[in-house]
Amino acid sequence: MKNSIHIKYITTFTLVTILALFSIYTNISKIAGILIFSLFTLTHGYIWGKSWIPKQSAIPQFLFGSLLLYLSIPIIATPVYWFFGWSNFLASGIICLISILSIYLIHKKSNTKAKIKRNTLDLKKLIWGIIPILGSLLLLGVLYTKQYGGTLYSPWTLVGPKFFTVFAITTILYLFIALKQKTHPMLLFLGSIIHYILILSVAIILFKNGYGYDPVIHQASETYIRDHGMISPKNPYYLGQYMLVLFISALSHISIISIDTLLVPLLASIYIPLFLWHTYGYKHKALWATILLTLVPLSWFIFTTPFNLTLLFSTLVALWIWHIWDKPHRKQDDLLIGLFTIMTLITHAIAGIPLAIIILAWRFKNQTKTYLYPLYSILLAIALPLGLILYMHSELRVIMPWEELDVFISFFKKPHWELFDNAPRHLQLLYHYKALIPYIILTIMGVGLFYTKKEKRSLFFLATSFGLFFSGAIIATIIRFPNMANYEYGNYAKRLLMMAYLFLLPAFASTMIYLYHYIKKQKHIIQYISIFSLVILLTISWFFTYPTRNALSYYTGISIRNADKEAVHFIHERNDNTPDYIVLTNQMVGVTAMKEFGFLKYHNVAHGEQYFYSIPTGAPMYSYFAHMVYDEPKRAWMIQAMDYAGVNKAYFIHTSYWSPAAYLRDEAKKEANAWWTFGADEVWVYEYVR
């Protein structure tokens, strides 16, 4: 019997491997590619999960196994890419290696059958479980029908009060069902995943041409590696994400842009609920805590960048360490945390170095005296700044902490685009509450730390959070990075502060578990009032997870528009697809060109190489664009920019959202050789020829 089972599995893996190799080396349809990718993930993920947590039901086994699988793939691929580059041969080699490992796990796994409690699901429980799922799916459908490619500052301008009302009702149902245990936990768990997808995917659905600036840069890099095998200069970061995206794309035939866009929101939607569900014993209380975790605005998980991916990994590691703190040592836990740490290191060192130190401290927790935790915080605080100074000593500028302390202080001020004067009273109250949300969340986290029964665990998490916080403070006050505009100096520091904040999410979840038990003991009317109040606060947090634009908040960030794409393609085609020109424009139009054409052309300049559009904002060519929009749109600035880049033709692109739009539009016409307008009077292109 044992041999026949092994033969069945080996035959299955052999067939799946052949199909996967066929998918990589042939130009099959996307549907066929997705089916083969799904089959590959299902078969290998299940057997890996069955070996890792043999005493659980199939869905957790598959999800945990798939996580281990797709953490392993970039770790295998990265060193090979470093020396030989990316190719289909590398992807096929990984597939063969994964199949060998899976066959090994079949032989290694125990023959004892786990006794898994089976619960019947009657019609009433099924209906209770499906109703909130339908609510989440309905809202996702509404978002999909409202995709927009024009000028859009905030996704919320496209939906109204009815949308938030349905969301609130759906969330109330989730909490009510979890509190009253009206359906099977498995069905509620699947519903919580769909609800998280709704919460974290608003922007990537509504912004038709993509959301954000950084994701486009990384998508262009991944595309370039796919087409050319390697990207220069070769850097030891971002590769974890790049290898993962490239492998999935090669196997599934899904576009790199689609995979990259969905990666962090989808992984967060699946694995934050899974880790909480596993931590609290696959019970309803875990799903209650899962839904209420979104009282914390999870803004870093609504789009994909390498750092956002590593921030998610760090959050999952924090949840796992909290869960296994005093449990018997298992090699499986070391494997999971080890894979997370390595993947984080090869994806973004800003998160990877601190996480490696955290994991090292955790491994020696039993040998660490309580009085040593302040020393651990200090080590964690200084390690990354010292590492950056040593690695980039010839490029970084180190200043005295008091010289630009305002960069750090600005993190705790209200944004400059929030103008309370003359704003409606209800918006003022709402945004005053927004300013309090981080402090309310920190208080709830503090309650979770205070009431935990494991004092040393609380000290470890508190010391870790303090260390990350002060590491961010040091970076913000003493380090200045090259090719970075003044207003971007705090970006890296802000990431460390967010890592410190999210590392305390397990404490927040524990408080929600205490709240579950407390509310469950109350009278029905108190339960209903509590759930209603919590959902109101949760809906507000969701509202502030994304940028807002209204009579108080004048958020100026914008994403790629249809008119931007029309303009860059017009210039490209006007020059016979040969970019022997430069374009001065803002960073979002510049990144539109990168999204459409990749790293098509760089000009040799005095400072090295310059992309033919004026990005990044810290590069010298962007200063000529700044002169055009902040001084006067004069031909002289365009001539100087042409001299700098060594070209004879230049374009200035002006957009309707850049004030004073009408004045700049009309002034630029006076000295340009030609000009055109695109969209609904949204973009103006001006041509300058020597």
C-alpha positions in Angstrom: 0.0 0.0 0.0 2.8 2.4 1.0 4.7 1.8 -2.3 1.5 2.3 -4.4 0.8 5.6 -2.7 4.4 6.7 -3.4 4.1 5.6 -7.0 0.9 7.6 -7.4 2.5 10.8 -6.0 5.7 10.3 -8.0 3.6 9.9 -11.2 1.6 13.0 -10.4 4.7 15.1 -9.8 6.3 13.8 -12.9 3.3 14.8 -15.0 3.0 18.2 -13.3 6.7 18.8 -14.0 6.3 17.9 -17.6 3.3 20.3 -17.9 5.2 23.1 -16.1 8.2 22.7 -18.4 5.9 22.7 -21.4 4.3 26.0 -20.2 7.7 27.7 -19.8 9.1 26.7 -23.2 5.9 27.2 -25.3 3.7 30.1 -26.1 0.5 28.6 -24.7 -2.6 30.7 -23.9 -2.8 32.6 -20.6 -5.7 30.4 -19.4 -3.7 27.2 -20.0 -0.7 28.8 -18.2 -2.8 29.7 -15.2 -4.2 26.2 -15.0 -0.8 24.7 -15.1 0.5 27.2 -12.5 -2.5 26.3 -10.3 -1.8 22.6 -10.6 1.9 23.1 -9.8 1.1 25.1 -6.7 -1.7 22.8 -5.6 0.3 19.6 -5.8 3.6 20.8 -4.4 2.0 23.2 -1.9 -0.2 20.4 -0.4 2.6 17.9 0.0 4.9 20.6 1.5 2.2 21.7 3.9 1.3 18.1 4.8 4.9 17.5 5.8 5.1 20.7 7.7 1.8 20.6 9.7 0.6 17.0 9.3 -2.3 17.3 11.8 -4.3 20.0 10.1 -7.0 20.1 7.5 -6.2 20.4 3.8 -6.7 24.2 3.4 -4.2 25.3 6.0 -1.8 22.6 4.8 -2.0 23.9 1.3 -1.6 27.5 2.2 1.4 27.0 4.5 2.9 24.6 2.0 2.5 27.1 -0.8 4.1 29.8 1.4 7.2 27.6 2.0 7.3 26.7 -1.7 7.3 30.3 -2.9 9.7 31.5 -0.2 12.1 28.8 -1.3 12.0 29.6 -5.1 13.5 33.1 -5.0 16.1 31.9 -2.5 17.2 29.2 -4.9 17.0 31.5 -7.9 18.9 34.5 -6.5 22.4 33.2 -6.3 22.1 31.6 -9.8 20.8 34.9 -11.2 23.7 36.7 -9.6 26.3 34.7 -11.6 24.4 33.7 -14.7 21.3 35.9 -15.1 17.7 35.0 -15.5 16.5 32.5 -18.2 13.9 29.9 -18.9 16.6 27.4 -18.2 16.8 28.7 -14.6 13.0 28.5 -14.2 12.9 25.0 -15.5 15.8 24.0 -13.2 13.9 25.3 -10.2 10.8 23.3 -11.3 12.9 20.1 -11.5 14.5 20.8 -8.1 11.2 21.5 -6.5 9.8 18.2 -7.8 12.8 16.3 -6.4 12.2 17.9 -3.0 8.5 17.1 -3.1 9.3 13.4 -3.9 11.8 13.4 -1.0 9.1 14.7 1.3 6.7 12.0 0.3 9.2 9.3 1.4 10.0 11.3 4.6 6.6 12.1 5.9 5.0 10.0 8.6 2.6 7.2 7.7 0.4 7.9 10.8 -2.9 9.4 9.8 -3.8 12.5 11.7 -7.1 12.6 13.5 -8.8 15.8 12.2 -12.1 16.8 13.7 -14.7 16.9 11.0 -17.6 19.3 11.5 -20.8 19.0 9.5 -22.0 22.1 7.9 -25.8 22.3 7.8 -27.7 24.6 5.5 -28.2 27.3 8.2 -24.5 27.5 8.9 -23.8 27.6 5.2 -26.1 30.5 4.6 -24.6 32.4 7.6 -21.1 31.9 6.1 -22.0 32.8 2.5 -24.0 36.1 3.2 -21.0 38.2 4.2 -18.9 36.7 1.5 -21.5 37.8 -1.0 -21.4 41.3 0.5 -17.6 41.5 0.0 -17.8 40.1 -3.6 -20.6 42.6 -4.4 -18.3 45.5 -3.3 -15.4 44.2 -5.3 -17.7 44.1 -8.3 -18.7 47.7 -7.7 -15.1 48.7 -7.6 -14.3 46.9 -10.8 -17.1 48.7 -12.6 -15.7 52.1 -11.5 -12.1 51.8 -12.9 -10.9 55.2 -13.9 -8.1 56.4 -16.1 -8.4 60.2 -15.7 -7.2 62.6 -13.0 -7.7 60.8 -9.7 -6.2 61.9 -6.4 -8.2 59.5 -4.1 -10.1 56.3 -4.8 -12.9 57.4 -2.5 -14.0 60.2 -5.0 -15.5 57.4 -7.1 -17.7 55.8 -4.5 -20.4 57.2 -2.2 -22.1 56.7 1.2 -24.0 53.6 -0.1 -20.7 51.8 -0.7 -19.5 52.4 2.8 -22.9 51.4 4.2 -22.8 48.0 2.5 -19.2 47.6 3.7 -20.2 48.4 7.3 -23.1 46.0 7.2 -20.9 43.2 5.8 -18.3 43.8 8.5 -20.9 43.8 11.2 -22.0 40.4 9.9 -18.5 39.0 10.0 -18.1 40.1 13.7 -21.5 39.0 14.7 -21.0 35.5 13.1 -17.6 35.2 14.8 -19.0 36.2 18.2 -22.0 34.0 18.0 -20.2 31.2 16.1 -22.9 31.0 13.5 -20.9 29.1 10.9 -17.9 26.8 10.6 -14.6 28.6 11.2 -13.3 27.4 7.8 -16.0 29.2 5.9 -15.6 32.3 8.0 -11.8 32.1 7.4 -12.3 32.0 3.6 -14.7 35.0 4.0 -12.1 36.9 6.0 -9.6 36.5 3.1 -12.1 37.9 0.6 -12.9 40.8 3.0 -9.1 41.5 3.3 -8.8 41.5 -0.5 -11.6 44.1 -0.6 -9.9 46.2 2.1 -6.5 46.1 0.5 -7.3 46.3 -3.2 -9.3 49.5 -3.6 -6.6 51.5 -5.2 -5.2 48.8 -7.5 -8.7 48.2 -8.9 -9.9 51.8 -9.3 -6.7 53.3 -10.7 -6.9 51.9 -14.2 -3.3 52.6 -15.2 -1.6 51.5 -11.9 -1.2 53.0 -8.5 1.9 54.8 -7.3 5.3 55.6 -8.5 7.7 53.0 -7.1 5.8 50.0 -8.3 6.3 51.1 -11.9 10.1 51.3 -11.5 10.2 47.7 -10.2 7.9 46.4 -12.8 10.1 47.9 -15.5 13.1 46.3 -13.9 11.5 42.9 -13.8 10.4 43.2 -17.4 14.0 44.2 -18.4 15.4 41.2 -16.6 13.0 38.9 -18.4 13.9 40.3 -21.8 17.7 40.7 -21.3 18.6 38.2 -18.6 20.3 40.8 -16.3 20.0 44.4 -15.3 22.9 46.7 -14.6 24.3 47.8 -12.3 23.9 44.5 -10.5 22.7 45.2 -6.9 22.2 42.7 -4.0 18.7 43.9 -3.3 15.1 43.6 -4.7 16.1 40.3 -6.1 13.8 38.3 -3.9 10.7 40.0 -5.3 12.1 40.1 -8.8 12.9 36.3 -8.9 9.5 35.5 -7.4 7.6 37.6 -9.9 9.6 36.3 -12.9 9.2 32.7 -11.9 5.4 33.0 -11.5 5.1 34.9 -14.8 7.2 32.4 -16.7 5.1 29.5 -15.4 1.6 31.1 -15.6 2.0 33.4 -18.6 0.3 36.1 -16.4 1.9 39.5 -17.2 4.7 40.8 -14.9 2.7 44.0 -14.2 -0.4 42.0 -13.0 1.6 39.7 -10.7 3.7 42.6 -9.3 0.5 44.7 -8.7 -1.3 41.9 -6.8 1.6 40.4 -4.9 1.6 42.2 -1.6 -2.2 42.9 -1.3 -3.0 39.2 -2.1 -0.3 37.7 0.1 -1.4 40.0 3.0 -5.0 39.1 2.5 -4.3 35.4 2.7 -1.5 35.1 5.2 -2.4 37.6 7.9 -5.7 35.8 8.5 -4.0 32.4 8.2 -1.3 33.2 10.8 -3.8 34.6 13.2 -6.2 31.7 12.7 -3.3 29.2 13.3 -2.1 31.1 16.3 -5.4 30.9 18.2 -6.2 27.3 17.4 -8.5 27.7 14.3 -11.2 29.2 16.4 -13.8 31.9 15.8 -12.0 34.2 18.2 -9.1 34.3 15.8 -11.3 35.4 13.0 -12.8 38.1 15.2 -9.3 39.4 15.8 -8.5 39.1 12.1 -11.3 41.4 11.1 -10.6 43.9 13.9 -6.9 44.0 13.0 -8.0 46.3 10.2 -8.7 49.0 12.8 -5.0 49.5 12.1 -4.8 51.3 8.7 -2.7 48.8 6.6 -1.6 51.4 4.0 1.7 49.7 3.4 0.0 46.5 2.1 -2.2 48.2 -0.6 0.5 48.1 -3.3 3.6 46.2 -4.1 7.2 47.3 -3.6 10.2 45.3 -2.4 10.0 47.1 1.0 6.3 46.6 1.4 6.8 42.9 0.7 9.5 42.7 3.4 7.4 44.6 5.7 4.7 42.0 5.3 7.2 39.2 5.9 8.4 41.0 9.1 4.8 41.3 10.3 4.2 37.6 9.7 7.4 36.8 11.5 6.3 38.9 14.5 3.0 37.0 14.6 4.8 33.7 14.4 7.3 34.5 17.2 4.4 35.7 19.4 2.7 32.4 18.8 5.6 30.0 19.5 7.3 32.0 22.2 7.1 29.4 25.0 6.2 26.3 22.8 8.6 23.4 22.4 11.3 24.0 19.8 10.4 22.7 16.4 12.6 22.5 13.3 9.6 23.5 11.2 9.5 26.9 13.0 13.2 27.4 12.3 12.6 26.6 8.7 9.7 29.1 8.2 11.4 31.9 10.1 14.7 31.2 8.3 13.1 31.3 4.9 11.4 34.6 5.8 14.7 36.1 7.0 16.7 35.1 4.0 13.9 36.2 1.6 13.8 39.6 3.4 17.5 40.0 3.2 17.7 39.4 -0.5 14.6 41.6 -1.2 15.4 44.7 0.9 18.3 45.1 3.3 16.6 48.1 5.1 14.2 45.5 6.5 16.5 42.4 6.2 19.3 43.5 8.4 17.1 44.5 11.4 15.0 41.3 10.9 18.2 39.1 11.0 19.2 40.8 14.3 15.7 40.3 15.7 15.7 36.6 14.8 19.2 36.1 16.3 18.0 37.7 19.5 14.9 35.5 19.5 16.9 32.4 19.1 18.9 33.2 22.2 16.0 34.5 24.3 16.3 31.7 26.8 19.9 32.7 27.5 19.2 36.4 27.6 18.7 38.1 31.0 16.0 40.7 31.3 18.5 43.5 32.0 20.2 42.9 28.6 17.1 44.0 26.5 18.1 47.7 26.6 21.5 46.6 25.1 19.6 44.7 22.4 17.5 47.8 21.6 20.7 49.8 21.2 22.3 47.2 18.9 19.2 47.1 16.8 19.0 50.9 16.6 22.6 51.4 15.4 23.1 48.3 13.2 21.4 49.5 10.1 22.7 53.1 10.1 26.2 51.8 10.6 25.7 49.3 7.8 24.4 52.0 5.4 27.4 54.3 6.2 29.9 51.5 5.6 28.2 50.2 2.4 27.6 53.6 0.9 30.3 55.7 2.6 31.4 57.4 -0.7 27.9 58.4 -1.6 26.1 59.2 1.6 26.3 62.5 3.4 26.4 62.4 7.2 25.2 65.4 9.1 24.8 66.3 12.8 21.5 65.2 14.3 20.4 68.8 15.2 21.0 70.2 11.7 17.8 68.8 10.2 15.9 67.5 13.1 12.7 68.8 11.5 12.8 65.9 9.0 12.1 63.5 11.9 9.7 65.8 13.7 7.7 66.1 10.5 6.7 62.4 10.7 4.4 63.3 13.6 2.8 66.5 12.2 -0.4 66.6 10.2 0.3 66.5 6.4 0.7 69.9 4.7 -2.3 69.2 2.4 -4.7 69.0 5.3 -6.2 72.5 5.7 -8.6 72.8 8.7 -9.4 76.5 8.2 -12.9 77.0 6.8 -13.4 73.2 6.4 -16.8 71.7 7.4 -17.0 70.9 11.1 -17.7 67.1 10.5 -14.5 66.8 8.4 -12.5 68.6 11.1 -13.7 66.2 13.7 -13.0 63.2 11.4 -9.5 64.4 10.7 -8.8 65.2 14.3 -9.7 61.6 15.1 -7.4 60.5 12.2 -4.5 62.2 14.0 -5.3 60.2 17.1 -5.6 56.7 15.4 -1.8 55.8 15.7 -1.8 56.7 19.4 -5.1 54.8 20.1 -3.6 51.8 18.3 -0.3 52.1 20.3 -2.4 52.2 23.5 -4.2 49.0 22.5 -0.9 47.4 21.7 0.4 48.5 25.1 -2.6 46.8 26.7 -1.8 43.6 24.8 1.8 43.7 26.0 0.8 44.5 29.6 -1.7 41.7 30.0 0.2 39.0 28.3 1.1 36.1 30.6 4.6 35.9 29.2 6.5 38.9 30.6 9.7 38.2 28.8 7.9 38.0 25.5 6.4 41.5 26.1 9.9 42.9 26.9 11.3 41.4 23.7 8.6 42.9 21.5 8.8 46.2 23.3 12.7 46.3 23.0 12.4 45.3 19.3 9.9 48.1 18.6 12.0 50.7 20.4 15.2 49.6 18.6 13.5 49.9 15.2 12.0 53.3 16.2 15.4 54.7 17.2 17.1 53.2 14.1 14.6 55.2 12.0 15.3 58.3 14.1 19.0 58.0 13.5 18.6 57.6 9.8 16.3 60.5 9.6 18.6 62.9 11.4 22.1 62.0 10.3 22.0 60.3 6.9 21.3 61.9 3.5 21.1 59.7 0.5 22.3 60.6 -3.1 19.9 61.5 -5.9 17.1 62.2 -3.5 15.0 65.4 -3.3 14.8 67.2 0.1 11.2 66.2 0.7 12.2 62.5 0.2 15.0 62.4 2.8 12.8 60.8 5.5 11.5 57.9 3.3 13.9 55.2 4.6 13.5 56.3 8.2 9.7 56.3 7.9 9.9 52.7 6.7 11.7 51.7 9.9 9.1 53.5 12.0 6.4 51.6 10.3 8.3 48.3 10.8 8.4 49.2 14.6 4.7 49.9 14.6 3.6 46.8 12.8 5.9 44.5 14.8 3.5 45.2 17.7 0.5 43.9 15.7 0.5 40.6 17.7 -0.1 42.6 20.9 -3.0 44.4 19.2 -4.5 41.0 18.1 -4.2 39.7 21.6 -6.1 42.7 23.0 -8.8 41.9 20.4 -8.9 38.3 21.7 -9.4 39.7 25.3 -12.2 42.0 23.9 -13.8 39.0 22.2 -14.1 37.1 25.5 -15.3 40.2 27.4 -18.0 41.1 24.9 -19.1 37.5 24.7 -20.1 37.6 28.4 -22.2 40.7 28.0 -25.9 41.0 27.4 -27.1 40.9 23.8 -27.7 44.7 23.6 -24.2 45.4 24.8 -22.8 43.0 22.2 -24.7 44.7 19.4 -23.7 48.2 20.5 -20.1 47.0 20.8 -20.0 45.5 17.3 -21.6 48.5 15.7 -19.2 50.9 17.4 -16.2 48.8 16.4 -17.3 48.7 12.8 -17.8 52.5 12.7 -14.2 52.9 13.8 -13.0 50.2 11.5 -14.7 51.8 8.5 -13.0 55.1 9.4 -9.6 53.4 9.5 -10.3 51.9 6.1 -11.2 55.3 4.8 -7.8 56.6 6.0 -5.9 53.6 4.6 -6.0 55.4 1.2 -5.3 59.0 0.2 -8.3 61.3 0.7 -9.4 64.4 -1.3 -12.2 66.6 -0.1 -12.9 70.1 1.3 -10.3 69.6 4.1 -7.7 67.2 2.5 -6.1 68.5 -0.6 -3.8 65.5 -1.3 -1.8 66.2 -4.4 -0.4 62.7 -5.2 -1.7 61.3 -8.5 -1.2 58.2 -10.6 -0.8 57.6 -14.4 -3.7 58.8 -16.5 -4.9 57.9 -20.0 -3.8 61.3 -21.3 -0.3 60.8 -19.9 0.0 57.6 -21.9 -1.3 59.3 -25.1 1.3 62.1 -24.7 4.4 59.9 -24.2 3.3 57.6 -27.1 2.8 60.7 -29.3 6.3 62.0 -28.7 7.7 58.5 -29.2 6.0 58.0 -32.5 6.7 61.5 -33.7 10.4 60.7 -33.5 10.1 57.3 -35.3 10.5 55.4 -32.0 14.1 56.7 -31.7 14.5 58.6 -28.4 17.3 61.1 -29.4 15.6 63.7 -27.3 14.8 64.5 -23.7 11.5 65.3 -21.9 11.2 67.6 -18.9 8.1 66.7 -16.9 6.9 65.6 -13.5 7.8 62.2 -12.0 4.4 60.6 -12.8 4.6 61.4 -16.5 8.2 60.3 -16.4 7.3 57.0 -14.9 4.5 56.7 -17.5 7.2 56.6 -20.1 9.1 54.0 -18.1 5.9 51.9 -17.8 5.3 52.1 -21.5 8.9 51.8 -22.9 11.0 50.4 -20.0 14.6 51.5 -19.8 14.6 52.5 -23.4 17.2 55.2 -23.5 19.8 56.8 -21.3 21.9 59.8 -22.3 25.6 60.0 -21.3 25.9 63.2 -19.1 28.5 64.7 -16.8 27.2 62.9 -13.8 27.0 59.4 -15.5 23.8 58.4 -17.3 20.4 60.1 -17.4 17.1 58.6 -18.4 15.6 60.5 -21.3 12.7 61.7 -19.1 13.5 63.9 -16.1 13.4 61.2 -13.4 14.5 60.6 -10.6 13.6 63.9 -8.9 17.0 64.1 -7.3 18.8 64.0 -10.6 20.2 67.3 -12.2 17.9 67.1 -15.2 14.8 67.4 -12.9 16.1 70.8 -11.8 15.5 72.1 -15.4 11.9 71.0 -15.1 11.7 72.7 -11.7 12.8 76.0 -13.4 10.1 75.6 -16.1 7.3 75.3 -13.6 8.5 77.3 -10.6 10.3 80.2 -12.4 9.1 80.7 -16.0 8.6 78.2 -18.8 11.4 79.8 -20.9 13.1 78.4 -23.9 16.5 79.2 -22.2 15.9 76.4 -19.6 15.2 73.9 -22.4 18.4 74.9 -24.3 20.4 74.4 -21.1 18.8 71.0 -20.6 19.6 70.0 -24.2 23.2 71.1 -23.6 23.3 69.0 -20.4 22.0 65.9 -22.2 23.8 66.4 -25.5 20.7 66.4 -27.7 19.1 68.8 -30.2 15.5 68.3 -29.4 13.6 68.5 -26.1 10.0 68.4 -24.9 8.2 70.0 -22.0 5.1 68.2 -20.7 2.8 70.2 -18.5 -0.2 68.7 -16.7 -3.6 70.1 -15.7 -3.0 69.3 -12.0 0.2 71.3 -11.8 -0.7 74.8 -10.6 -0.8 77.4 -12.0 -1.9 75.2 -14.9 -3.5 77.8 -17.2 -0.6 80.3 -16.8 2.1 77.8 -17.4 0.1 76.4 -20.4 -0.1 79.8 -22.1 3.4 81.0 -21.3 5.0 77.9 -22.6 3.3 78.3 -26.0 5.2 81.6 -26.6 8.7 80.2 -27.1 8.0 76.6 -28.1 8.4 75.4 -31.7 5.1 73.5 -31.5 2.6 72.3 -29.0 -0.3 69.8 -28.6 -3.0 69.0 -26.1 -4.1 65.5 -25.0 -7.1 64.1 -23.1 -9.8 66.5 -21.9 -7.4 69.4 -21.8 -5.3 67.4 -19.3 -1.8 67.3 -20.8 0.1 69.8 -23.0 3.2 68.8 -24.9 5.7 71.5 -26.1 8.5 70.8 -28.6 11.8 72.7 -28.6 14.3 72.3 -31.5 17.6 74.1 -31.7 
